[in-house]
Amino acid sequence: MDIASLVVQLVSGAVGGNVAGAALKNFNLGTLGNSLAGIVGGGIGGQILSAVLGGGAGAAAAGAAGGGMDLSSILTQVGGGGVGGAILMIIIGLIKSKMGKSTT
């Protein structure tokens, strides 16, 4: 894992969080909240997806270790980061909306 991969995951996570916030108004945390949740979720989601799809073994790892980034690894990072960011933003938005409701 190099720094360029992590940056791609974090940026796509922020974008994914903001897209999910715009699409799901009831879970929206605001631009800053969506971005922060997306960045954290993007980092986590990107790492998980890279591990599941074999980012740690085989030719993709050899290319990453050599400093090269191929199209499939970039798309995996963008997809994992974006989806991870959107999912974490929705989870946090759901928790926030449930905590805001009173039971009285």
Gaussian input, Z-matrix of N, CA and C with variables (Angstrom, degrees):
# hf/3-21g

backbone

0 1
 N
 C     1     B1
 C     2     B2     1     A1
 N     3     B3     2     A2     1     D1
 C     4     B4     3     A3     2     D2
 C     5     B5     4     A4     3     D3
 N     6     B6     5     A5     4     D4
 C     7     B7     6     A6     5     D5
 C     8     B8     7     A7     6     D6
 N     9     B9     8     A8     7     D7
 C    10    B10     9     A9     8     D8
 C    11    B11    10    A10     9     D9
 N    12    B12    11    A11    10    D10
 C    13    B13    12    A12    11    D11
 C    14    B14    13    A13    12    D12
 N    15    B15    14    A14    13    D13
 C    16    B16    15    A15    14    D14
 C    17    B17    16    A16    15    D15
 N    18    B18    17    A17    16    D16
 C    19    B19    18    A18    17    D17
 C    20    B20    19    A19    18    D18
 N    21    B21    20    A20    19    D19
 C    22    B22    21    A21    20    D20
 C    23    B23    22    A22    21    D21
 N    24    B24    23    A23    22    D22
 C    25    B25    24    A24    23    D23
 C    26    B26    25    A25    24    D24
 N    27    B27    26    A26    25    D25
 C    28    B28    27    A27    26    D26
 C    29    B29    28    A28    27    D27
 N    30    B30    29    A29    28    D28
 C    31    B31    30    A30    29    D29
 C    32    B32    31    A31    30    D30
 N    33    B33    32    A32    31    D31
 C    34    B34    33    A33    32    D32
 C    35    B35    34    A34    33    D33
 N    36    B36    35    A35    34    D34
 C    37    B37    36    A36    35    D35
 C    38    B38    37    A37    36    D36
 N    39    B39    38    A38    37    D37
 C    40    B40    39    A39    38    D38
 C    41    B41    40    A40    39    D39
 N    42    B42    41    A41    40    D40
 C    43    B43    42    A42    41    D41
 C    44    B44    43    A43    42    D42
 N    45    B45    44    A44    43    D43
 C    46    B46    45    A45    44    D44
 C    47    B47    46    A46    45    D45
 N    48    B48    47    A47    46    D46
 C    49    B49    48    A48    47    D47
 C    50    B50    49    A49    48    D48
 N    51    B51    50    A50    49    D49
 C    52    B52    51    A51    50    D50
 C    53    B53    52    A52    51    D51
 N    54    B54    53    A53    52    D52
 C    55    B55    54    A54    53    D53
 C    56    B56    55    A55    54    D54
 N    57    B57    56    A56    55    D55
 C    58    B58    57    A57    56    D56
 C    59    B59    58    A58    57    D57
 N    60    B60    59    A59    58    D58
 C    61    B61    60    A60    59    D59
 C    62    B62    61    A61    60    D60
 N    63    B63    62    A62    61    D61
 C    64    B64    63    A63    62    D62
 C    65    B65    64    A64    63    D63
 N    66    B66    65    A65    64    D64
 C    67    B67    66    A66    65    D65
 C    68    B68    67    A67    66    D66
 N    69    B69    68    A68    67    D67
 C    70    B70    69    A69    68    D68
 C    71    B71    70    A70    69    D69
 N    72    B72    71    A71    70    D70
 C    73    B73    72    A72    71    D71
 C    74    B74    73    A73    72    D72
 N    75    B75    74    A74    73    D73
 C    76    B76    75    A75    74    D74
 C    77    B77    76    A76    75    D75
 N    78    B78    77    A77    76    D76
 C    79    B79    78    A78    77    D77
 C    80    B80    79    A79    78    D78
 N    81    B81    80    A80    79    D79
 C    82    B82    81    A81    80    D80
 C    83    B83    82    A82    81    D81
 N    84    B84    83    A83    82    D82
 C    85    B85    84    A84    83    D83
 C    86    B86    85    A85    84    D84
 N    87    B87    86    A86    85    D85
 C    88    B88    87    A87    86    D86
 C    89    B89    88    A88    87    D87
 N    90    B90    89    A89    88    D88
 C    91    B91    90    A90    89    D89
 C    92    B92    91    A91    90    D90
 N    93    B93    92    A92    91    D91
 C    94    B94    93    A93    92    D92
 C    95    B95    94    A94    93    D93
 N    96    B96    95    A95    94    D94
 C    97    B97    96    A96    95    D95
 C    98    B98    97    A97    96    D96
 N    99    B99    98    A98    97    D97
 C   100   B100    99    A99    98    D98
 C   101   B101   100   A100    99    D99
 N   102   B102   101   A101   100   D100
 C   103   B103   102   A102   101   D101
 C   104   B104   103   A103   102   D102
 N   105   B105   104   A104   103   D103
 C   106   B106   105   A105   104   D104
 C   107   B107   106   A106   105   D105
 N   108   B108   107   A107   106   D106
 C   109   B109   108   A108   107   D107
 C   110   B110   109   A109   108   D108
 N   111   B111   110   A110   109   D109
 C   112   B112   111   A111   110   D110
 C   113   B113   112   A112   111   D111
 N   114   B114   113   A113   112   D112
 C   115   B115   114   A114   113   D113
 C   116   B116   115   A115   114   D114
 N   117   B117   116   A116   115   D115
 C   118   B118   117   A117   116   D116
 C   119   B119   118   A118   117   D117
 N   120   B120   119   A119   118   D118
 C   121   B121   120   A120   119   D119
 C   122   B122   121   A121   120   D120
 N   123   B123   122   A122   121   D121
 C   124   B124   123   A123   122   D122
 C   125   B125   124   A124   123   D123
 N   126   B126   125   A125   124   D124
 C   127   B127   126   A126   125   D125
 C   128   B128   127   A127   126   D126
 N   129   B129   128   A128   127   D127
 C   130   B130   129   A129   128   D128
 C   131   B131   130   A130   129   D129
 N   132   B132   131   A131   130   D130
 C   133   B133   132   A132   131   D131
 C   134   B134   133   A133   132   D132
 N   135   B135   134   A134   133   D133
 C   136   B136   135   A135   134   D134
 C   137   B137   136   A136   135   D135
 N   138   B138   137   A137   136   D136
 C   139   B139   138   A138   137   D137
 C   140   B140   139   A139   138   D138
 N   141   B141   140   A140   139   D139
 C   142   B142   141   A141   140   D140
 C   143   B143   142   A142   141   D141
 N   144   B144   143   A143   142   D142
 C   145   B145   144   A144   143   D143
 C   146   B146   145   A145   144   D144
 N   147   B147   146   A146   145   D145
 C   148   B148   147   A147   146   D146
 C   149   B149   148   A148   147   D147
 N   150   B150   149   A149   148   D148
 C   151   B151   150   A150   149   D149
 C   152   B152   151   A151   150   D150
 N   153   B153   152   A152   151   D151
 C   154   B154   153   A153   152   D152
 C   155   B155   154   A154   153   D153
 N   156   B156   155   A155   154   D154
 C   157   B157   156   A156   155   D155
 C   158   B158   157   A157   156   D156
 N   159   B159   158   A158   157   D157
 C   160   B160   159   A159   158   D158
 C   161   B161   160   A160   159   D159
 N   162   B162   161   A161   160   D160
 C   163   B163   162   A162   161   D161
 C   164   B164   163   A163   162   D162
 N   165   B165   164   A164   163   D163
 C   166   B166   165   A165   164   D164
 C   167   B167   166   A166   165   D165
 N   168   B168   167   A167   166   D166
 C   169   B169   168   A168   167   D167
 C   170   B170   169   A169   168   D168
 N   171   B171   170   A170   169   D169
 C   172   B172   171   A171   170   D170
 C   173   B173   172   A172   171   D171
 N   174   B174   173   A173   172   D172
 C   175   B175   174   A174   173   D173
 C   176   B176   175   A175   174   D174
 N   177   B177   176   A176   175   D175
 C   178   B178   177   A177   176   D176
 C   179   B179   178   A178   177   D177
 N   180   B180   179   A179   178   D178
 C   181   B181   180   A180   179   D179
 C   182   B182   181   A181   180   D180
 N   183   B183   182   A182   181   D181
 C   184   B184   183   A183   182   D182
 C   185   B185   184   A184   183   D183
 N   186   B186   185   A185   184   D184
 C   187   B187   186   A186   185   D185
 C   188   B188   187   A187   186   D186
 N   189   B189   188   A188   187   D187
 C   190   B190   189   A189   188   D188
 C   191   B191   190   A190   189   D189
 N   192   B192   191   A191   190   D190
 C   193   B193   192   A192   191   D191
 C   194   B194   193   A193   192   D192
 N   195   B195   194   A194   193   D193
 C   196   B196   195   A195   194   D194
 C   197   B197   196   A196   195   D195
 N   198   B198   197   A197   196   D196
 C   199   B199   198   A198   197   D197
 C   200   B200   199   A199   198   D198
 N   201   B201   200   A200   199   D199
 C   202   B202   201   A201   200   D200
 C   203   B203   202   A202   201   D201
 N   204   B204   203   A203   202   D202
 C   205   B205   204   A204   203   D203
 C   206   B206   205   A205   204   D204
 N   207   B207   206   A206   205   D205
 C   208   B208   207   A207   206   D206
 C   209   B209   208   A208   207   D207
 N   210   B210   209   A209   208   D208
 C   211   B211   210   A210   209   D209
 C   212   B212   211   A211   210   D210
 N   213   B213   212   A212   211   D211
 C   214   B214   213   A213   212   D212
 C   215   B215   214   A214   213   D213
 N   216   B216   215   A215   214   D214
 C   217   B217   216   A216   215   D215
 C   218   B218   217   A217   216   D216
 N   219   B219   218   A218   217   D217
 C   220   B220   219   A219   218   D218
 C   221   B221   220   A220   219   D219
 N   222   B222   221   A221   220   D220
 C   223   B223   222   A222   221   D221
 C   224   B224   223   A223   222   D222
 N   225   B225   224   A224   223   D223
 C   226   B226   225   A225   224   D224
 C   227   B227   226   A226   225   D225
 N   228   B228   227   A227   226   D226
 C   229   B229   228   A228   227   D227
 C   230   B230   229   A229   228   D228
 N   231   B231   230   A230   229   D229
 C   232   B232   231   A231   230   D230
 C   233   B233   232   A232   231   D231
 N   234   B234   233   A233   232   D232
 C   235   B235   234   A234   233   D233
 C   236   B236   235   A235   234   D234
 N   237   B237   236   A236   235   D235
 C   238   B238   237   A237   236   D236
 C   239   B239   238   A238   237   D237
 N   240   B240   239   A239   238   D238
 C   241   B241   240   A240   239   D239
 C   242   B242   241   A241   240   D240
 N   243   B243   242   A242   241   D241
 C   244   B244   243   A243   242   D242
 C   245   B245   244   A244   243   D243
 N   246   B246   245   A245   244   D244
 C   247   B247   246   A246   245   D245
 C   248   B248   247   A247   246   D246
 N   249   B249   248   A248   247   D247
 C   250   B250   249   A249   248   D248
 C   251   B251   250   A250   249   D249
 N   252   B252   251   A251   250   D250
 C   253   B253   252   A252   251   D251
 C   254   B254   253   A253   252   D252
 N   255   B255   254   A254   253   D253
 C   256   B256   255   A255   254   D254
 C   257   B257   256   A256   255   D255
 N   258   B258   257   A257   256   D256
 C   259   B259   258   A258   257   D257
 C   260   B260   259   A259   258   D258
 N   261   B261   260   A260   259   D259
 C   262   B262   261   A261   260   D260
 C   263   B263   262   A262   261   D261
 N   264   B264   263   A263   262   D262
 C   265   B265   264   A264   263   D263
 C   266   B266   265   A265   264   D264
 N   267   B267   266   A266   265   D265
 C   268   B268   267   A267   266   D266
 C   269   B269   268   A268   267   D267
 N   270   B270   269   A269   268   D268
 C   271   B271   270   A270   269   D269
 C   272   B272   271   A271   270   D270
 N   273   B273   272   A272   271   D271
 C   274   B274   273   A273   272   D272
 C   275   B275   274   A274   273   D273
 N   276   B276   275   A275   274   D274
 C   277   B277   276   A276   275   D275
 C   278   B278   277   A277   276   D276
 N   279   B279   278   A278   277   D277
 C   280   B280   279   A279   278   D278
 C   281   B281   280   A280   279   D279
 N   282   B282   281   A281   280   D280
 C   283   B283   282   A282   281   D281
 C   284   B284   283   A283   282   D282
 N   285   B285   284   A284   283   D283
 C   286   B286   285   A285   284   D284
 C   287   B287   286   A286   285   D285
 N   288   B288   287   A287   286   D286
 C   289   B289   288   A288   287   D287
 C   290   B290   289   A289   288   D288
 N   291   B291   290   A290   289   D289
 C   292   B292   291   A291   290   D290
 C   293   B293   292   A292   291   D291
 N   294   B294   293   A293   292   D292
 C   295   B295   294   A294   293   D293
 C   296   B296   295   A295   294   D294
 N   297   B297   296   A296   295   D295
 C   298   B298   297   A297   296   D296
 C   299   B299   298   A298   297   D297
 N   300   B300   299   A299   298   D298
 C   301   B301   300   A300   299   D299
 C   302   B302   301   A301   300   D300
 N   303   B303   302   A302   301   D301
 C   304   B304   303   A303   302   D302
 C   305   B305   304   A304   303   D303
 N   306   B306   305   A305   304   D304
 C   307   B307   306   A306   305   D305
 C   308   B308   307   A307   306   D306
 N   309   B309   308   A308   307   D307
 C   310   B310   309   A309   308   D308
 C   311   B311   310   A310   309   D309

   B1=1.4509
   B2=1.5264
   B3=1.2925
   B4=1.4515
   B5=1.5236
   B6=1.2893
   B7=1.4629
   B8=1.5257
   B9=1.3274
   B10=1.4690
   B11=1.5261
   B12=1.3251
   B13=1.4651
   B14=1.5121
   B15=1.3189
   B16=1.4642
   B17=1.5242
   B18=1.3167
   B19=1.4679
   B20=1.5279
   B21=1.3282
   B22=1.4627
   B23=1.5261
   B24=1.3296
   B25=1.4610
   B26=1.5253
   B27=1.3141
   B28=1.4589
   B29=1.5247
   B30=1.3287
   B31=1.4661
   B32=1.5248
   B33=1.3258
   B34=1.4645
   B35=1.5246
   B36=1.3149
   B37=1.4579
   B38=1.5188
   B39=1.3276
   B40=1.4608
   B41=1.5253
   B42=1.3146
   B43=1.4667
   B44=1.5240
   B45=1.3310
   B46=1.4636
   B47=1.5127
   B48=1.3168
   B49=1.4585
   B50=1.5138
   B51=1.3128
   B52=1.4666
   B53=1.5260
   B54=1.3235
   B55=1.4631
   B56=1.5300
   B57=1.3295
   B58=1.4667
   B59=1.5294
   B60=1.3180
   B61=1.4568
   B62=1.5134
   B63=1.3234
   B64=1.4640
   B65=1.5255
   B66=1.3204
   B67=1.4644
   B68=1.5237
   B69=1.3122
   B70=1.4664
   B71=1.5252
   B72=1.3075
   B73=1.4687
   B74=1.5286
   B75=1.3293
   B76=1.4629
   B77=1.5302
   B78=1.3337
   B79=1.4597
   B80=1.5255
   B81=1.3270
   B82=1.4565
   B83=1.5239
   B84=1.3173
   B85=1.4608
   B86=1.5281
   B87=1.3103
   B88=1.4537
   B89=1.5193
   B90=1.2997
   B91=1.4672
   B92=1.5243
   B93=1.3166
   B94=1.4624
   B95=1.5220
   B96=1.3254
   B97=1.4616
   B98=1.5169
   B99=1.3281
   B100=1.4646
   B101=1.5280
   B102=1.3274
   B103=1.4674
   B104=1.5172
   B105=1.3370
   B106=1.4665
   B107=1.5232
   B108=1.3294
   B109=1.4646
   B110=1.5254
   B111=1.3165
   B112=1.4571
   B113=1.5105
   B114=1.3164
   B115=1.4665
   B116=1.5263
   B117=1.3220
   B118=1.4666
   B119=1.5294
   B120=1.3262
   B121=1.4584
   B122=1.5100
   B123=1.3234
   B124=1.4570
   B125=1.5153
   B126=1.3120
   B127=1.4658
   B128=1.5089
   B129=1.3220
   B130=1.4681
   B131=1.5307
   B132=1.3315
   B133=1.4599
   B134=1.5204
   B135=1.3099
   B136=1.4600
   B137=1.5183
   B138=1.3157
   B139=1.4617
   B140=1.5217
   B141=1.3277
   B142=1.4661
   B143=1.5252
   B144=1.3318
   B145=1.4560
   B146=1.5255
   B147=1.3129
   B148=1.4669
   B149=1.5196
   B150=1.3304
   B151=1.4644
   B152=1.5255
   B153=1.3261
   B154=1.4594
   B155=1.5248
   B156=1.3134
   B157=1.4599
   B158=1.5226
   B159=1.3082
   B160=1.4572
   B161=1.5013
   B162=1.3317
   B163=1.4511
   B164=1.5155
   B165=1.3296
   B166=1.4518
   B167=1.5156
   B168=1.3169
   B169=1.4638
   B170=1.5287
   B171=1.2944
   B172=1.4601
   B173=1.5106
   B174=1.3291
   B175=1.4623
   B176=1.5133
   B177=1.3495
   B178=1.4664
   B179=1.5200
   B180=1.3141
   B181=1.4641
   B182=1.5204
   B183=1.3099
   B184=1.4656
   B185=1.5193
   B186=1.3225
   B187=1.4611
   B188=1.5162
   B189=1.3320
   B190=1.4651
   B191=1.5181
   B192=1.3305
   B193=1.4579
   B194=1.5212
   B195=1.3115
   B196=1.4584
   B197=1.5072
   B198=1.3125
   B199=1.4507
   B200=1.5160
   B201=1.3458
   B202=1.4539
   B203=1.5091
   B204=1.3289
   B205=1.4576
   B206=1.5162
   B207=1.3275
   B208=1.4459
   B209=1.5282
   B210=1.3242
   B211=1.4572
   B212=1.5190
   B213=1.3184
   B214=1.4675
   B215=1.5224
   B216=1.3115
   B217=1.4643
   B218=1.5303
   B219=1.3188
   B220=1.4642
   B221=1.5278
   B222=1.3350
   B223=1.4668
   B224=1.5232
   B225=1.3191
   B226=1.4649
   B227=1.5157
   B228=1.3227
   B229=1.4601
   B230=1.5228
   B231=1.3265
   B232=1.4650
   B233=1.5280
   B234=1.3226
   B235=1.4591
   B236=1.5113
   B237=1.3120
   B238=1.4662
   B239=1.5142
   B240=1.3195
   B241=1.4617
   B242=1.5199
   B243=1.3225
   B244=1.4634
   B245=1.5069
   B246=1.3103
   B247=1.4635
   B248=1.5219
   B249=1.3317
   B250=1.4633
   B251=1.5210
   B252=1.3288
   B253=1.4623
   B254=1.5146
   B255=1.3218
   B256=1.4652
   B257=1.5216
   B258=1.3177
   B259=1.4681
   B260=1.5170
   B261=1.3275
   B262=1.4668
   B263=1.5226
   B264=1.3319
   B265=1.4607
   B266=1.5219
   B267=1.3286
   B268=1.4627
   B269=1.5257
   B270=1.3273
   B271=1.4642
   B272=1.5144
   B273=1.3263
   B274=1.4623
   B275=1.5239
   B276=1.3333
   B277=1.4606
   B278=1.5170
   B279=1.3240
   B280=1.4656
   B281=1.5190
   B282=1.3191
   B283=1.4656
   B284=1.5216
   B285=1.3316
   B286=1.4660
   B287=1.5243
   B288=1.3162
   B289=1.4674
   B290=1.5226
   B291=1.3177
   B292=1.4695
   B293=1.5219
   B294=1.3178
   B295=1.4648
   B296=1.5193
   B297=1.3112
   B298=1.4578
   B299=1.5127
   B300=1.3244
   B301=1.4608
   B302=1.5050
   B303=1.3235
   B304=1.4603
   B305=1.5208
   B306=1.3188
   B307=1.4682
   B308=1.5186
   B309=1.3291
   B310=1.4663
   B311=1.4831
   A1=108.14
   A2=116.28
   A3=120.59
   A4=109.93
   A5=116.20
   A6=121.82
   A7=111.77
   A8=117.52
   A9=120.14
   A10=110.86
   A11=117.47
   A12=121.13
   A13=110.89
   A14=116.19
   A15=120.28
   A16=111.44
   A17=117.39
   A18=120.71
   A19=110.77
   A20=117.03
   A21=120.60
   A22=109.75
   A23=117.65
   A24=121.36
   A25=111.85
   A26=117.84
   A27=121.19
   A28=111.88
   A29=116.62
   A30=120.18
   A31=110.43
   A32=116.85
   A33=118.41
   A34=110.93
   A35=118.06
   A36=120.93
   A37=111.87
   A38=116.97
   A39=120.58
   A40=110.66
   A41=116.66
   A42=120.65
   A43=110.19
   A44=116.99
   A45=120.91
   A46=112.44
   A47=117.40
   A48=121.24
   A49=112.15
   A50=117.18
   A51=120.53
   A52=112.23
   A53=117.13
   A54=120.07
   A55=109.89
   A56=116.43
   A57=119.75
   A58=110.83
   A59=117.84
   A60=120.96
   A61=112.31
   A62=116.67
   A63=120.05
   A64=111.11
   A65=116.83
   A66=120.31
   A67=112.31
   A68=116.85
   A69=121.78
   A70=109.44
   A71=115.91
   A72=121.64
   A73=113.01
   A74=118.46
   A75=119.99
   A76=112.57
   A77=118.96
   A78=122.32
   A79=112.26
   A80=117.50
   A81=122.79
   A82=110.47
   A83=116.99
   A84=123.22
   A85=112.03
   A86=117.45
   A87=121.25
   A88=109.02
   A89=115.90
   A90=119.87
   A91=112.28
   A92=117.79
   A93=120.67
   A94=111.12
   A95=117.30
   A96=120.84
   A97=112.14
   A98=116.26
   A99=120.20
   A100=110.78
   A101=116.22
   A102=120.29
   A103=111.48
   A104=117.18
   A105=120.14
   A106=111.78
   A107=116.81
   A108=119.85
   A109=109.81
   A110=116.94
   A111=120.80
   A112=113.03
   A113=117.20
   A114=120.88
   A115=110.19
   A116=117.05
   A117=120.16
   A118=110.35
   A119=116.34
   A120=120.19
   A121=112.40
   A122=117.19
   A123=120.68
   A124=112.51
   A125=116.43
   A126=120.25
   A127=111.59
   A128=116.14
   A129=120.41
   A130=110.75
   A131=116.41
   A132=120.39
   A133=112.91
   A134=116.41
   A135=120.14
   A136=112.34
   A137=116.44
   A138=120.30
   A139=111.40
   A140=116.35
   A141=120.29
   A142=110.30
   A143=117.24
   A144=119.92
   A145=111.67
   A146=117.53
   A147=119.93
   A148=110.99
   A149=116.74
   A150=120.25
   A151=111.08
   A152=116.91
   A153=120.74
   A154=111.45
   A155=117.30
   A156=120.61
   A157=113.38
   A158=117.37
   A159=119.91
   A160=113.99
   A161=117.95
   A162=120.15
   A163=112.21
   A164=117.87
   A165=120.89
   A166=113.98
   A167=118.03
   A168=119.27
   A169=110.41
   A170=115.61
   A171=120.79
   A172=114.30
   A173=114.68
   A174=121.94
   A175=112.37
   A176=117.11
   A177=119.45
   A178=110.34
   A179=117.40
   A180=120.82
   A181=110.75
   A182=116.63
   A183=119.56
   A184=110.51
   A185=116.73
   A186=119.88
   A187=111.90
   A188=116.66
   A189=120.24
   A190=110.34
   A191=117.40
   A192=120.28
   A193=110.83
   A194=116.11
   A195=120.32
   A196=112.91
   A197=117.61
   A198=120.78
   A199=113.49
   A200=118.77
   A201=121.82
   A202=111.32
   A203=116.16
   A204=120.89
   A205=106.90
   A206=116.07
   A207=119.31
   A208=109.59
   A209=116.02
   A210=121.62
   A211=112.14
   A212=117.29
   A213=119.47
   A214=111.78
   A215=118.15
   A216=119.56
   A217=110.85
   A218=117.72
   A219=120.64
   A220=110.07
   A221=117.01
   A222=120.10
   A223=111.52
   A224=117.78
   A225=121.58
   A226=110.36
   A227=116.74
   A228=120.78
   A229=111.48
   A230=117.10
   A231=121.02
   A232=110.09
   A233=116.64
   A234=120.34
   A235=112.45
   A236=117.00
   A237=120.77
   A238=112.52
   A239=116.48
   A240=120.34
   A241=112.43
   A242=116.53
   A243=120.42
   A244=112.80
   A245=116.76
   A246=120.47
   A247=110.40
   A248=117.27
   A249=120.46
   A250=111.91
   A251=116.74
   A252=120.80
   A253=112.42
   A254=116.56
   A255=120.70
   A256=110.85
   A257=117.07
   A258=120.26
   A259=111.50
   A260=117.68
   A261=119.61
   A262=111.17
   A263=118.02
   A264=120.62
   A265=110.48
   A266=117.90
   A267=121.36
   A268=110.65
   A269=117.75
   A270=120.99
   A271=110.41
   A272=117.48
   A273=120.68
   A274=110.80
   A275=117.35
   A276=120.85
   A277=112.27
   A278=116.93
   A279=121.30
   A280=110.62
   A281=117.08
   A282=120.97
   A283=110.47
   A284=116.26
   A285=120.46
   A286=110.82
   A287=117.88
   A288=120.21
   A289=111.13
   A290=118.63
   A291=121.79
   A292=111.46
   A293=117.65
   A294=120.88
   A295=111.47
   A296=116.84
   A297=120.69
   A298=113.87
   A299=117.12
   A300=120.76
   A301=110.18
   A302=115.79
   A303=119.37
   A304=108.99
   A305=115.83
   A306=120.89
   A307=112.43
   A308=118.71
   A309=120.83
   A310=111.87
   D1=123.82
   D2=177.50
   D3=-110.21
   D4=172.67
   D5=-175.27
   D6=-67.28
   D7=-32.63
   D8=179.54
   D9=-64.30
   D10=-39.91
   D11=177.77
   D12=-63.28
   D13=-43.31
   D14=179.99
   D15=-64.49
   D16=-40.67
   D17=178.66
   D18=-63.45
   D19=-41.45
   D20=178.12
   D21=-61.69
   D22=-43.13
   D23=179.37
   D24=-64.38
   D25=-42.75
   D26=-178.28
   D27=-67.79
   D28=-42.95
   D29=179.79
   D30=-66.64
   D31=-43.80
   D32=179.30
   D33=-68.41
   D34=-29.14
   D35=174.39
   D36=-65.66
   D37=-42.71
   D38=177.42
   D39=-62.71
   D40=-41.93
   D41=177.66
   D42=-64.44
   D43=-44.18
   D44=179.02
   D45=-61.90
   D46=-39.85
   D47=177.37
   D48=-64.11
   D49=-41.47
   D50=179.76
   D51=-71.91
   D52=-36.18
   D53=177.14
   D54=-65.72
   D55=-43.58
   D56=178.35
   D57=-64.93
   D58=-38.11
   D59=177.87
   D60=-65.53
   D61=-37.16
   D62=177.88
   D63=-71.54
   D64=-34.80
   D65=-178.34
   D66=-77.99
   D67=-34.00
   D68=-177.04
   D69=-116.18
   D70=84.25
   D71=-173.61
   D72=-59.68
   D73=-31.60
   D74=-177.67
   D75=-73.60
   D76=-14.30
   D77=176.69
   D78=-108.33
   D79=3.68
   D80=-175.60
   D81=-62.87
   D82=133.38
   D83=179.44
   D84=-106.68
   D85=5.79
   D86=-172.45
   D87=89.00
   D88=164.38
   D89=-175.62
   D90=-60.25
   D91=-45.74
   D92=-178.96
   D93=-67.27
   D94=-44.60
   D95=179.32
   D96=-64.00
   D97=-42.93
   D98=177.56
   D99=-61.89
   D100=-41.91
   D101=-179.02
   D102=-66.15
   D103=-45.91
   D104=-179.10
   D105=-64.45
   D106=-45.38
   D107=177.70
   D108=-63.48
   D109=-39.21
   D110=179.11
   D111=-65.80
   D112=-39.07
   D113=179.13
   D114=-63.66
   D115=-46.95
   D116=179.29
   D117=-64.93
   D118=-46.93
   D119=179.12
   D120=-64.76
   D121=-35.07
   D122=178.29
   D123=-65.18
   D124=-41.78
   D125=177.37
   D126=-63.73
   D127=-45.17
   D128=-179.71
   D129=-69.16
   D130=-48.94
   D131=-178.09
   D132=-63.11
   D133=-39.35
   D134=178.49
   D135=-64.53
   D136=-40.00
   D137=178.20
   D138=-66.46
   D139=-42.33
   D140=-179.51
   D141=-64.91
   D142=-47.40
   D143=-178.56
   D144=-65.12
   D145=-38.04
   D146=177.53
   D147=-63.47
   D148=-38.87
   D149=179.20
   D150=-69.62
   D151=-40.61
   D152=-178.43
   D153=-68.57
   D154=-40.65
   D155=-177.71
   D156=-84.30
   D157=9.21
   D158=174.38
   D159=88.18
   D160=26.95
   D161=177.57
   D162=-66.59
   D163=-14.66
   D164=-178.22
   D165=-95.79
   D166=-0.85
   D167=-176.64
   D168=-143.94
   D169=159.31
   D170=172.10
   D171=82.50
   D172=-157.22
   D173=-173.90
   D174=-67.41
   D175=-33.76
   D176=179.88
   D177=-64.00
   D178=-40.72
   D179=178.36
   D180=-67.58
   D181=-37.56
   D182=178.75
   D183=-64.98
   D184=-39.74
   D185=177.52
   D186=-67.73
   D187=-40.06
   D188=179.25
   D189=-68.08
   D190=-37.70
   D191=179.83
   D192=-66.99
   D193=-30.24
   D194=179.21
   D195=-82.50
   D196=-2.27
   D197=178.62
   D198=95.15
   D199=-7.00
   D200=-179.63
   D201=-87.03
   D202=144.47
   D203=176.02
   D204=-123.88
   D205=118.58
   D206=178.49
   D207=-91.97
   D208=170.62
   D209=-175.05
   D210=-62.45
   D211=-39.45
   D212=-178.16
   D213=-65.93
   D214=-38.03
   D215=179.13
   D216=-70.32
   D217=-35.81
   D218=177.40
   D219=-66.34
   D220=-44.04
   D221=178.53
   D222=-64.38
   D223=-36.11
   D224=176.72
   D225=-64.08
   D226=-42.50
   D227=179.73
   D228=-66.79
   D229=-42.39
   D230=179.05
   D231=-65.61
   D232=-45.55
   D233=179.68
   D234=-64.03
   D235=-48.43
   D236=179.34
   D237=-63.33
   D238=-42.15
   D239=178.72
   D240=-66.21
   D241=-45.46
   D242=-179.14
   D243=-65.32
   D244=-46.10
   D245=179.86
   D246=-68.11
   D247=-42.92
   D248=178.32
   D249=-61.12
   D250=-41.51
   D251=177.72
   D252=-64.30
   D253=-42.02
   D254=179.33
   D255=-66.00
   D256=-43.33
   D257=-178.64
   D258=-64.51
   D259=-45.77
   D260=-179.83
   D261=-65.65
   D262=-37.77
   D263=177.58
   D264=-62.86
   D265=-41.51
   D266=179.19
   D267=-65.93
   D268=-41.44
   D269=179.10
   D270=-62.40
   D271=-46.27
   D272=179.42
   D273=-65.67
   D274=-40.66
   D275=176.96
   D276=-62.74
   D277=-38.56
   D278=177.74
   D279=-65.40
   D280=-44.98
   D281=178.02
   D282=-61.76
   D283=-43.72
   D284=179.89
   D285=-62.78
   D286=-42.66
   D287=-178.84
   D288=-68.31
   D289=-35.49
   D290=178.05
   D291=-71.12
   D292=-34.89
   D293=179.06
   D294=-73.39
   D295=-27.06
   D296=-179.39
   D297=-75.64
   D298=-20.66
   D299=-179.93
   D300=-82.94
   D301=134.98
   D302=178.77
   D303=-93.94
   D304=150.07
   D305=-177.94
   D306=-97.28
   D307=9.79
   D308=-178.15
   D309=-86.55

